[in-house]
Amino acid sequence: MAPPRPQGWRIFRELTARLVWRVLAVALLVAVAQYVVLSDARKQRGQLAERVEDMRRQNLDLMARNAQLKLQIQAIQHDDRYLEQVARHELGLVKEGEVVYRFVN
């Protein structure tokens, strides 16, 4: 037959059980908090990824427009016919002695 355990052993077991439950409760709270924080972080990451993709598309569009404008600048600087066309259509200029007829509907 086993010898009886001292009273201190029972107190030790009770304190250990309480400590284990408290540690488990704290661990559960930490896990829930981490899940909430990380789910927000994932949501923000998705939104940021969408913004980055939109900005990349916008950047490509602007680069294409920039290249187009550079070609127009080259044409204006080196092609007299194109320069005249721009002056006539966009600025409404006419040569000296020309008569302009405008038809209003």
Secondary structure per residue as TSV (DSSP state, phi and psi in degrees):
chain	resnum	aa	ss	phi	psi
A	1	M	-	360.0	139.0
A	2	A	-	-76.1	143.8
A	3	P	-	-69.4	148.9
A	4	P	-	-64.7	141.9
A	5	R	-	-81.4	148.5
A	6	P	-	-71.9	160.5
A	7	Q	H	-58.2	-35.1
A	8	G	H	-60.9	-31.8
A	9	W	H	-64.3	-41.3
A	10	R	H	-65.3	-42.6
A	11	I	H	-64.0	-41.5
A	12	F	H	-60.5	-43.5
A	13	R	H	-64.3	-41.5
A	14	E	H	-64.4	-44.1
A	15	L	H	-64.8	-39.6
A	16	T	H	-64.1	-43.1
A	17	A	H	-62.5	-44.0
A	18	R	H	-61.7	-43.4
A	19	L	H	-62.0	-42.5
A	20	V	H	-61.8	-44.2
A	21	W	H	-65.1	-39.4
A	22	R	H	-66.3	-41.9
A	23	V	H	-62.5	-42.1
A	24	L	H	-64.4	-40.2
A	25	A	H	-64.8	-43.7
A	26	V	H	-64.0	-42.6
A	27	A	H	-61.7	-40.0
A	28	L	H	-65.3	-43.4
A	29	L	H	-62.2	-42.0
A	30	V	H	-63.2	-41.8
A	31	A	H	-64.0	-42.9
A	32	V	H	-65.4	-44.8
A	33	A	H	-61.4	-42.1
A	34	Q	H	-64.4	-39.7
A	35	Y	H	-62.2	-44.2
A	36	V	H	-63.9	-46.9
A	37	V	H	-63.9	-44.7
A	38	L	H	-69.1	-33.1
A	39	S	H	-66.5	-37.8
A	40	D	H	-64.9	-40.3
A	41	A	H	-64.0	-40.6
A	42	R	H	-64.3	-39.6
A	43	K	H	-64.3	-45.4
A	44	Q	H	-62.7	-39.2
A	45	R	H	-62.2	-41.3
A	46	G	H	-63.3	-41.9
A	47	Q	H	-64.8	-41.4
A	48	L	H	-65.7	-37.8
A	49	A	H	-62.6	-39.4
A	50	E	H	-64.1	-42.9
A	51	R	H	-63.0	-41.1
A	52	V	H	-62.2	-43.3
A	53	E	H	-64.5	-41.4
A	54	D	H	-61.6	-41.7
A	55	M	H	-67.8	-35.1
A	56	R	H	-63.5	-44.5
A	57	R	H	-62.3	-44.5
A	58	Q	H	-62.4	-39.5
A	59	N	H	-63.0	-43.5
A	60	L	H	-62.5	-41.7
A	61	D	H	-62.1	-43.0
A	62	L	H	-67.5	-35.2
A	63	M	H	-65.4	-39.6
A	64	A	H	-65.8	-42.4
A	65	R	H	-64.4	-39.7
A	66	N	H	-61.7	-43.9
A	67	A	H	-63.0	-39.3
A	68	Q	H	-64.1	-42.8
A	69	L	H	-66.1	-36.2
A	70	K	H	-62.4	-40.7
A	71	L	H	-63.3	-40.5
A	72	Q	H	-63.7	-41.3
A	73	I	H	-61.8	-44.5
A	74	Q	H	-60.3	-42.6
A	75	A	H	-65.4	-41.6
A	76	I	H	-64.4	-39.1
A	77	Q	H	-73.7	-28.4
A	78	H	H	-121.4	-10.4
A	79	D	-	-118.8	106.8
A	80	D	H	-64.9	-36.3
A	81	R	H	-65.0	-41.0
A	82	Y	H	-66.3	-41.5
A	83	L	H	-59.4	-43.5
A	84	E	H	-63.3	-41.9
A	85	Q	H	-61.2	-44.4
A	86	V	H	-64.0	-43.6
A	87	A	H	-61.5	-39.1
A	88	R	H	-73.3	-50.7
A	89	H	H	-81.1	-40.0
A	90	E	T	-92.4	-31.4
A	91	L	T	-105.4	-10.9
A	92	G	-	71.2	25.0
A	93	L	-	-83.1	153.1
A	94	V	-	-132.4	158.0
A	95	K	-	-77.2	156.3
A	96	E	T	-63.0	131.9
A	97	G	T	90.8	-9.3
A	98	E	-	-79.7	150.0
A	99	V	-	-111.7	131.3
A	100	V	-	-105.5	130.0
A	101	Y	-	-110.6	124.2
A	102	R	-	-115.0	129.6
A	103	F	-	-104.8	126.6
A	104	V	-	-106.3	130.8
A	105	N	-	-87.4	360.0
